[in-house]
Amino acid sequence: YTPAEGMPLLAEHDVTQTVVSLGYAKALSAAAVKAGKTIRVHLKADTGMTRLGFMCQSPKDIARSIDEMAEAASLPGLYCEGIFTHFAVSDDRKNYYTRMQFDRFLTVINSLESRGVGFALRHCCNSAAIINFPEMHLDMVRPGLIVYGMYPSPDLRAAELTAPQAYVV
């Protein structure tokens, strides 16, 4: 999150910004237009973390958020490069919640694409999901703790890390 007074710096330094609401997208758009710049953004779909983002949990939430995300993506001064969500409990390979979040995320993406809103980058996998759910890697992943050689949870310490060659440093 970048507060309103810092928004001109995003365009000046070519920083990609997370957009968590239509109101924030409108403020960011106004700052970009005023600066005569385009700001790259990634829309954040909250599919179950319940922390921040366009709420995408109930069918009613999803419908409203799809409308708001489509509007945000059409605002002047913004280039909607990506869309993402964050998994709440991807440490457990057997949990249903991560799969439910992924299904919600795909529903949002497909609905937006059917409206002509496409994304160069779609991403949802944190460190645990990189290990546990390779089928969910999509266009990119967001490693956290594993970058530092740490396991996301004690349960994953015993898991065999079989990352594709592209992720090996």
C-alpha positions as CSV (number, residue, x, y, z in Angstrom):
1,Y,0.0,0.0,0.0
2,T,1.2,3.4,-0.9
3,P,-0.6,6.4,0.7
4,A,-2.0,9.1,-1.6
5,E,0.9,11.5,-0.9
6,G,3.4,8.8,-2.2
7,M,1.5,8.0,-5.3
8,P,3.5,10.3,-7.6
9,L,6.7,8.4,-6.7
10,L,5.2,5.2,-8.1
11,A,5.1,6.5,-11.6
12,E,8.4,8.3,-11.2
13,H,10.3,5.2,-10.2
14,D,8.2,2.7,-12.2
15,V,7.0,0.8,-9.2
16,T,4.2,-1.8,-9.7
17,Q,1.5,-1.2,-7.2
18,T,-1.1,-3.5,-5.5
19,V,-4.7,-2.3,-5.9
20,V,-7.0,-3.5,-3.1
21,S,-10.2,-1.6,-3.8
22,L,-11.9,0.5,-6.4
23,G,-11.5,3.6,-4.3
24,Y,-7.8,3.1,-4.1
25,A,-7.6,2.5,-7.9
26,K,-9.4,5.8,-8.6
27,A,-7.0,7.7,-6.3
28,L,-4.0,6.0,-8.0
29,S,-5.5,6.8,-11.5
30,A,-5.9,10.4,-10.6
31,A,-2.3,10.6,-9.4
32,A,-1.1,8.9,-12.6
33,V,-3.1,11.2,-14.9
34,K,-1.9,14.3,-12.9
35,A,1.7,13.1,-13.3
36,G,1.2,12.3,-17.0
37,K,2.4,8.8,-16.4
38,T,1.1,5.2,-16.4
39,I,1.3,3.1,-13.3
40,R,1.5,-0.7,-13.5
41,V,-0.9,-2.4,-11.1
42,H,-1.8,-5.9,-9.9
43,L,-5.3,-6.4,-8.6
44,K,-5.5,-8.2,-5.2
45,A,-8.4,-10.7,-5.0
46,D,-9.1,-11.7,-1.4
47,T,-10.3,-15.3,-1.9
48,G,-10.0,-16.3,1.8
49,M,-7.1,-14.7,3.6
50,T,-9.5,-12.0,4.8
51,R,-6.7,-9.5,5.1
52,L,-7.1,-7.0,2.2
53,G,-8.2,-6.9,-1.4
54,F,-11.4,-7.1,-3.4
55,M,-13.5,-9.5,-1.4
56,C,-14.0,-12.7,-3.4
57,Q,-15.5,-15.2,-1.0
58,S,-19.2,-15.4,-1.4
59,P,-21.0,-15.5,-4.8
60,K,-22.4,-12.0,-4.0
61,D,-18.9,-10.7,-3.0
62,I,-17.4,-12.2,-6.2
63,A,-20.0,-10.6,-8.4
64,R,-19.5,-7.2,-6.9
65,S,-15.7,-7.4,-6.9
66,I,-15.7,-8.5,-10.6
67,D,-17.6,-5.3,-11.4
68,E,-15.2,-3.2,-9.3
69,M,-12.1,-4.9,-10.7
70,A,-13.3,-4.5,-14.3
71,E,-13.9,-0.8,-13.6
72,A,-10.5,-0.4,-11.9
73,A,-8.8,-2.0,-14.9
74,S,-10.4,0.5,-17.2
75,L,-9.2,3.6,-15.4
76,P,-6.9,6.0,-17.2
77,G,-3.3,6.1,-16.1
78,L,-3.3,2.5,-14.9
79,Y,-1.9,-0.5,-16.7
80,C,-3.5,-3.6,-15.2
81,E,-0.6,-6.0,-15.6
82,G,-1.6,-8.7,-13.1
83,I,-4.0,-10.2,-10.7
84,F,-3.2,-12.2,-7.5
85,T,-4.5,-13.8,-4.3
86,H,-2.7,-15.0,-1.2
87,F,-3.3,-18.5,0.2
88,A,-4.1,-18.6,3.9
89,V,-3.2,-22.2,4.8
90,S,-1.2,-23.7,2.0
91,D,1.2,-25.5,4.4
92,D,-1.1,-28.5,4.5
93,R,-1.2,-30.4,1.2
94,K,-4.4,-32.2,2.2
95,N,-6.4,-29.1,3.1
96,Y,-9.5,-28.2,1.1
97,Y,-9.2,-24.5,1.8
98,T,-6.3,-23.7,-0.6
99,R,-8.1,-25.6,-3.4
100,M,-11.3,-23.6,-2.6
101,Q,-9.3,-20.4,-2.7
102,F,-7.7,-21.4,-6.0
103,D,-11.1,-22.3,-7.5
104,R,-12.5,-18.9,-6.4
105,F,-9.4,-17.2,-8.0
106,L,-9.9,-19.0,-11.3
107,T,-13.6,-18.0,-11.2
108,V,-12.6,-14.3,-10.8
109,I,-10.0,-14.5,-13.6
110,N,-12.3,-16.3,-16.0
111,S,-15.2,-13.8,-15.3
112,L,-12.9,-10.9,-15.9
113,E,-11.5,-12.4,-19.1
114,S,-15.0,-12.9,-20.4
115,R,-15.4,-9.2,-20.0
116,G,-12.3,-8.5,-22.0
117,V,-10.1,-7.8,-18.9
118,G,-6.9,-9.9,-19.3
119,F,-3.7,-10.1,-17.3
120,A,-0.1,-10.8,-18.3
121,L,0.6,-12.1,-14.8
122,R,-1.6,-14.3,-12.6
123,H,-0.2,-15.4,-9.3
124,C,-1.2,-17.0,-6.1
125,C,1.6,-19.2,-4.7
126,N,3.5,-18.3,-1.6
127,S,6.4,-20.4,-0.3
128,A,4.3,-23.3,1.0
129,A,2.1,-23.4,-2.2
130,I,5.3,-23.4,-4.3
131,I,6.2,-26.7,-2.6
132,N,2.7,-28.2,-2.1
133,F,0.7,-27.1,-5.2
134,P,2.9,-26.9,-8.3
135,E,-0.3,-27.1,-10.4
136,M,-1.2,-23.7,-9.1
137,H,2.0,-21.9,-10.1
138,L,0.3,-20.1,-13.1
139,D,2.5,-17.3,-14.5
140,M,4.7,-16.5,-11.5
141,V,5.2,-17.4,-7.9
142,R,6.0,-15.3,-4.8
143,P,8.6,-17.0,-2.7
144,G,9.1,-15.7,0.8
145,L,10.8,-17.7,3.5
146,I,12.2,-20.2,1.1
147,V,14.3,-17.5,-0.5
148,Y,16.2,-17.5,2.8
149,G,16.5,-21.3,3.0
150,M,13.7,-21.6,5.5
151,Y,10.7,-23.9,5.4
152,P,7.3,-22.2,5.6
153,S,6.2,-24.7,8.4
154,P,7.7,-27.6,10.3
155,D,5.4,-30.0,8.3
156,L,7.1,-29.0,5.1
157,R,10.6,-29.5,6.5
158,A,10.2,-33.2,5.8
159,A,8.7,-32.7,2.4
160,E,11.0,-33.2,-0.6
161,L,11.5,-29.9,-2.4
162,T,11.3,-30.7,-6.1
163,A,11.3,-27.2,-7.5
164,P,11.4,-26.8,-11.3
165,Q,14.8,-25.8,-12.6
166,A,13.5,-22.3,-13.2
167,Y,13.2,-21.7,-9.5
168,V,16.6,-23.1,-8.5
169,V,19.1,-20.4,-7.5
